[in-house]
Amino acid sequence: MDAYVYIRIASGSMADVLAGLTAKPGIKRVVPTVGEWDLLLYARGATLDEIGNGVLAEVHQIPGVVQTITAPVVPPDRAGLFGIAVSPPQILPNACYVHIKAAIGKAVDIGEALAGMEEVDGVALLAGRWDILACIAQPWETGCGIILEQVHAIPGVLSTSTLVSITFDEGEEDRDQFSAWS
């Protein structure tokens, strides 16, 4: 069973939360994001129960974690994706994670279309608020064009919301408050 865990953190706690997450057993792939959530984590377990308990027991205990949402991945065979090579989105820095709301009955068709696109590096059908998660392993400056021109053109795509992963840089303590913007 696979799932994606979306994490909201307290202001100023990114470094501490990342350190806390990487110290937890079984958590290997987590990335800071720009968008509706602060972190995106890929979780794997024997069952959704195991993943959910891990999030509650491990992630929620990290100081600075404010909220999480877990979106389970629908196994491809349960969704009717037989014989189609579909790899789940990997957690990478400088990538666009496109969440897609599909028209009723169109999620599998959209998933198939995305899986066939060279620019898409992974697709997962999700249970929850969004129907599909697609990874475009390009920085936002390139990925936004792919989203607008190709993803939105797929029949049945109703709306999208994108998280953009970044490489977190703590910065230097001795910088003045405006040096990051110069």
C-alpha positions, 0 to 999 in steps of 0.5 A: 500500500502506498500513500502520500502524506501532506504536512503543514508545519509551524512557521520557522520550524522547517529545519527541525521538522525535516530533521525529525522526519529523517530520523524516523524509521521508514521515512526516507522520502520527504520534500519541502514544497511551495503551495497549499502544504509545506511538506510532501512525504511518500509512505509505504506500508503493508496496509493503510492502517499501518501507514495511518498509525505510523503517521499518528505515532511518528509524524504527529509527535514531531515538534512543529507539525501542525496538520497532516492529511494522508491520501492513499493510492488506489492500486492500479489493478483496482482502478482498471489499469491493467497492462499499463506501465504506471509508476507512482510519483517519486519525491524529488526536489524541483518538481511539480506535483499536479493534483487533478480533479477528474470528471465523474468516470474519467480518472482512469482515462486521465491516468492513462493519458498522463502515463503516456506523456513523456513529460510526466514522471509518475502517476497515482490515482488517489482516494480523497480530495484529488483524484490523481497525482502526477509528477512533472520532474521539472522546475516550476518555470518549465512545469507550469507550461506543461500543466497549462498546455498539456495536462489541462488539455486532457478531456475530463480534467476539471481542475488542478492544484500544484505543489512545487518541491524545492531544495530547502536552504536554511540560509546563513545566520549572519545575513541581514533580513533583506539579503535573500532578496538581492 
